[in-house]
Amino acid sequence: MRANAELIKSLYQNYRIASGYIDERFSKPLGRVQHKIQVGSINNAIRRYQIDNILEVACGPARLASDVKGFKKGIAIDTSDQMLEIARRRVRNPDKWRFVNADAFNLKLNSRLQLIYSFRFIRHFKTTDRMRLYKAFHGLLDNHGILIFDALHYEKIAFIRNIENRGQEKIYDKIYLDKKALENEIYTAGYEILELKGVIHHFYAQAVISRISNKLKIDMIGIRAIYSIERIPLGRPLEWIVICRKR
Ligand SMILES: C[S@@+](CC[C@H](N)C(=O)[O-])C[C@H]1O[C@@H](n2cnc3c(N)ncnc32)[C@H](O)[C@@H]1O
């Protein structure tokens, strides 16, 4: 399994992968619930911290940018022209967004930002590269600017991973078995944690509900059931949404 910046860049520079991305990952009930929770966290932070300007790093086909609201100006960057082309078409408020082909490791902007978010990106890098990314974002943020991203807590069994990644090259995922390790990493990178929100607390049960309800074409019932059991605060979450602030 390779885990380098060039591999992750090149994987998405393909129109077929870019155009199938949302459908493959976020069209089933479980993906839709994950998406809604992620968007909710970003929108809450925008509201709570009175954010005007935002940056999305590795925006892909604007899965999140299309639903993020409450800000005045947004920049979204990605290294895939194929993803950016779809993003420009999908976004609902194009006058607020500027989509730019730029590399997260080497990003230069004219003004500082109040909030940066990035999902399904940082987790694909090993420690040295994650630290480089945190440092780059630190330099782009205002004093006390907010950073939001996802961190995996739960290693799915190989069988499930193989189904999810069928026909695709395996990408590295950083998994924090221990919450403390994630907290230390964020603090060392120069941020203080405001919130670690656990998401998908009953992965296997929720994945089964998702699959069956989708097969039976009763997705809305599946979504409601997934939300209902999500309220039971037991179990280890599949991932955390990390909301932290530049120290
Ligand atoms: C798994 S997709 C995630 C898309 C989106 N963030 C989401 O959560 O749906 C990863 C994205 O990272 C982009 N990417 C890869 N390397 C990058 C880099 N060095 N700088 C910026 N974007 C990059 C890819 O083109 C791809 O769109």
The ligand as an ORCA input file, in Angstrom:
! r2SCAN-3c Opt
* xyz 0 1
  C     -11.169     11.410     -1.113
  S     -11.320     12.897     -2.056
  C     -12.147     13.932     -0.853
  C     -13.035     14.969     -1.470
  C     -13.825     15.822     -0.475
  N     -12.965     16.464      0.480
  C     -14.862     15.004      0.268
  O     -14.780     14.890      1.516
  O     -15.774     14.495     -0.358
  C      -9.658     13.540     -1.986
  C      -9.444     14.787     -2.831
  O      -8.134     15.305     -2.541
  C      -7.612     15.875     -3.736
  N      -6.162     16.010     -3.565
  C      -5.235     15.015     -3.568
  N      -4.013     15.525     -3.291
  C      -4.166     16.859     -3.115
  C      -3.286     17.921     -2.776
  N      -1.979     17.697     -2.569
  N      -3.786     19.172     -2.643
  C      -5.114     19.414     -2.838
  N      -5.999     18.441     -3.175
  C      -5.539     17.177     -3.291
  C      -8.067     14.889     -4.803
  O      -8.009     15.443     -6.094
  C      -9.484     14.573     -4.326
  O     -10.423     15.454     -4.906
*
